[in-house]
Amino acid sequence: MPLVAHNDLPTFARLSEEGVTVLSSERASNQEIRELHIGLLNMMPDAALGATERQFFRLVGEANPIAQFWVHPFTLPELPRGPEAQAHIAKYYEPIERIMADGLDALIITGANVTGTDLSLEPFWHPLRKVLDWAWDNVTTTLCSCLTTHAVLHACYGQPRIKQPEKVWGVFEHRVVDKRHPLVADVNTRFDVPHSRWNCITAEQFETAGLRVLVEGEQSGVHLATSADGFRQVFFQGHPEYDTISLLKEYKRDLLLYGKGHFKNPPPFPKHYFGAREQAILNEYRGRMEAALAKGEPLPEFPEAQVAERLDNTWHDTAEAVVANWLGLMYQVTHRVRKLPFMEGIDPDDPLGLGPRG
């Protein structure tokens, strides 16, 4: 929660100039500690549905010890689902109609499974656009994850994603390029973020769309950006929500698919993720797997536990800090009554008071 400038101490003004959120005593007096309702539009495929829930719930739950966060999972009925996932959704998820009727303080939209190169042909495209249009008018801030960032840039800003010559896959170093923005206040100026994608929205595309780039990596490109007002839309191109073993799970999936003949070549290692010992273990396993395939024998057990015990997580604390900043800012600008997202006296075109591209 932010500081309150209850007198004319110059330190308050100095901190505010540096990007620290400082409330006036008048604005602070009109706020109450209250419950906040956050939607999680989970578009991930069946196999990742539960893990994605846990990852985003964890980030929200660890972000702030004061406010009460009610996270409402929902999905798009147009997405194809298997019986098990459909039963899970029917039992635990809320209908999208109820979400829109009750309103939200904030919204998180996950990535989705993509079957082709043109996002506008995917089954989520039109229903997702309806959710985005509704959120722009009724939700204070929307956080878009990876594939959804690509979809929003395409649909709303005319910037389609660009296929990369090789997969952007691994844990990459990033730098904060807009240190005064409150979303990155008190965040390490250099930190890691996992990425897993074949496509990219470049920094030039974000800038052409009039958006604000906050965090960028030399190898991975833009990770964090916002809409022109600095807050209504927040874009992740990486996956800060990933668990320590998420990239290991992806490597295991792709290696086993290679073993089944789905890929011509074995997958490369995610960059900056496996140490030399782990790479040696996985190379040895791949050799045994290929030998078993050549003989028509069952595949040996993948050494997941042996590799996982030595993996490092170098991103979660920063991810938690950024999400905490996002939720804290949302708390400051939301009205007590949902569906009326901006308090009186707050400019909806510049809710954080950043000024043009500040």
Residue, then its C-alpha position, 0 to 999 in steps of 0.5 A: m500500500p502507498l505512502v500518504a503525504h499528510n504534510d509538506l515534507p519534501t521527501f514526499a515530493r521527491l519520492s513522487e518524482e521518482g515514481v513512488t506512489v504517494l497519495s494526498s491525505e484527501r485522496a487517502s481519506n476517501q479509501e477503505i480496505r476492501e475486497l477486490h474481485i479479479g477475473l482469470l480468463n483461462m484459455m489454456p489447453d486442458a493439460a495446462l488448465g490447472a497449472t495456469e490457475r495455480q500460477f496466477f492465483r499464487l502471484v495474486g495471493e502473494a502480492n499483498p497481505i492487506a486487501q482481500f482478493w476474490v479470484h474468479p476463474f472463467t473461460l470461453p465456451e467456444l474453446p474445445r475441451g475434453p470431458e475431464a476439463q469440461a467437468h472441472i470448468a462446469k464445477y469450479y468456473e463461473p459463467i462468462e455472463r455472470i462475470m460480466a453482470d457482477g463486474l470485476d476490479a481487474l482482469i487477467i487473461t492467459g494465453a491459449n493453444v494456437t493451431g495456425t499462424d493467423l490468430s484471427l482464425e482461432p476459435f477464441w478470436h471473436p469471443l476474446r474481442k468481445v471480452l476485451d471490448w467489455a473490459w475496456d469499458n467496465v474493468t479498471t485494468t486488464l493484464c494480458s499474458c503472452l499469446t493474449t498480448h499478441a492477440v490484443l496488439h493485432a486486434c486493437y492496434g493493427q500490429p500482428r505478431i512476427k514469426q521468429p527464425e527460432k523459438v524464443w525459449g528459456v530464461f532471459e535477462h531483462r532491464v527496466v527501461d522506464k524506471r519512473h513507471p509505478l509498475v516497476a517501482d522498487v523492482n530490480t533494474r535487471f531481472d530474469v523472465p521465462h519465455s516460450r514462443w515462436n512469435c514476437i511483437t517487437a519494440e518498434q511495433f509497441e511504439t508504433a501502436g503508441l504503447r509504453v515499453l517498460v521492460e526489455g531484453e536484449q535476446s528476448g525483446v519486450h517483456l512488459a508494456t502498457s497501454a498509452d495511459g499507463f495502466r488500462q492494459v498491461f502486457f506480458q510477453g514472457h511468462p513470469e507466472y511460470d513455476t520452476i519446473s514449467l520449462l522442464k515440463e515443456y522440454k519433456r513434452d517436446l522430447l517425448l513427441y520427438g520420440k513418437g515421431h511428431f518432430k524430425n529433430p529433438p528439441p533444443f535445451p531452453k536457453h539459460y535454464f539447465g546447468a551442465r549436469e542437467q544437460a548431461i543427464l538429459n543427453e544421456y536419457r535421449g540416447r537411451m530413448e533413441a536406443a529403445l526406439a530403434k529396438g522397438e522397446p518401451l521408453p525409459e522413464f524420463p528423469e524429471a525428479q533428478v533434473a528438477e532438484r537442481l533447477d533455479n528460479t531466478w524470476h518469481d520474486t520480481a514477478e511477485a513485485v510487479v503483480a503487487n504493484w499492479l494490484g496496488l495501483m488498481y486498488q488506488v484507482t478503483h471505485r468501491v462499486r465495481k463497473l464504475p472503475f474510476m473514482e471521481g477526480i481521476d482522469p480515465d485517460d491518465p489514471l496514474g497521473l503520468g502525463p503523455r508517455g511519462 
